[in-house]
Amino acid sequence: MARKPLMAGNWKMNNTISEAVVLTQEISNHFERDWDESVDVLICPPYVDLKPVWTVLDFDKTGIGVAAQNVYWEQKGAYTGEISVPMIKEIGCVASIVGHSERRELFGETNEDVNRKVKALTDADMFAIVCVGESLAIRDEGTTLDYVCAQVRAAFAGIDVFKARDCVVAYEPIWAIGTGRTATPEQAEEVCAAIRTTIADLYDEDTAEGMRVLYGGSMNPGNVAALLEMPNIDGGLIGGASLDASSFITLIEACI
Ligand code: PGA
């Protein structure tokens, strides 16, 4: 089954509203409208930038969508500082990243939290971009596949197949994030293939074949082609290189 590639730019905690509008305009200016047929593109800016970024993309009819970087699982109430699924949905988001390693490591997010977020998103007919990935210590120990596949199982626990189908898994080895040290295409492929096997095991072959598995971790214009050549890598979750319009456009073009 041919899977349509997805390139998602994770801006992390970068860009004020005015900076975000300028960068989005630059991306939009260089985005060819017919690329929509060959690749899905998402921008994941900080919450405060979501509305202005979406306004530019929508006005320019780019076909590029917006997604949040995180979301809370409760609908509303006394959760100071949190943002709910209905809030990001009304802004125009189609998805949210969940379980990014920075959230797990710096903000104590657990596998159970990730699962609640996947459930809240899919219950609202949105999709989750579920991040998984091992530390260098786990890789050196030789338990990467067990560790990552357990994260995948936990994220999808109790999620109905029809809701899971639209979700995306992003394999992001922690040692490759923002370090300039990319996993080799073979290392990334090995884990992405194991993720797909886990999905087949949890659900069925069709669901596994249809689900997009992304690679993330220092993806850049120099390494993108070799990574995308791998049969189980269906695109990228891009941090640093998505903050520059021309490199993000180059990464998108690599999917065409
Ligand atoms: P990076 O970040 O591309 O800067 O390594 C990727 C990510 O954390 O999603």
Residues whose N, C-alpha, C, O or C-beta is under 5 A from the ligand:
A	BS01	PGA	N10 A176 I177 G178 T179 G216 G217 S218 M219 L237 I238 G239 G240 A241
